[in-house]
Amino acid sequence: SDCLGCLRNTSVATSTNALQTWMRWGAEVFGYDRLERLTTVVTRKIVSWH
């Protein structure tokens, strides 16, 4: 169970870093309005996987 906790924490940290990178990149490419809608869709998908 300790290993599972580690994995879960690592994946959350990785997701957070990925999300921040995505936000910076996406804001430049798409602009903030479209990025917000995309991020909402992606976040819902990620949440539904967990």
C-alpha positions in Angstrom: 0.0 0.0 0.0 3.0 2.3 0.6 4.1 1.8 -3.0 0.6 2.6 -4.3 0.6 5.8 -2.3 4.0 6.7 -3.8 2.7 6.0 -7.3 -0.4 8.0 -6.7 1.5 11.0 -5.3 4.0 10.9 -8.2 1.3 10.7 -10.8 -0.5 13.7 -9.2 2.8 15.7 -9.2 3.5 14.8 -12.8 -0.1 15.7 -13.8 0.3 19.1 -12.1 3.6 19.8 -13.9 2.1 18.6 -17.2 -1.0 20.8 -16.7 1.1 23.9 -16.0 3.2 23.3 -19.1 0.0 22.7 -21.1 -1.5 25.9 -19.8 1.6 28.0 -20.8 1.8 26.4 -24.2 -1.9 26.3 -24.9 -2.3 30.0 -23.9 0.2 31.0 -26.6 -1.3 28.7 -29.3 -5.0 28.9 -28.6 -5.6 32.0 -26.5 -7.1 31.9 -23.1 -10.8 31.5 -23.9 -10.4 28.4 -26.0 -7.8 27.0 -23.7 -10.1 27.2 -20.8 -12.8 25.2 -22.5 -10.2 22.6 -23.7 -8.7 22.3 -20.2 -12.2 21.8 -18.7 -12.8 18.9 -21.1 -9.4 17.3 -20.5 -9.7 17.7 -16.7 -13.1 16.0 -16.7 -11.6 13.1 -18.7 -8.6 12.8 -16.3 -10.9 12.9 -13.3 -13.2 10.2 -14.8 -10.2 7.9 -15.3 -9.4 8.0 -11.6 
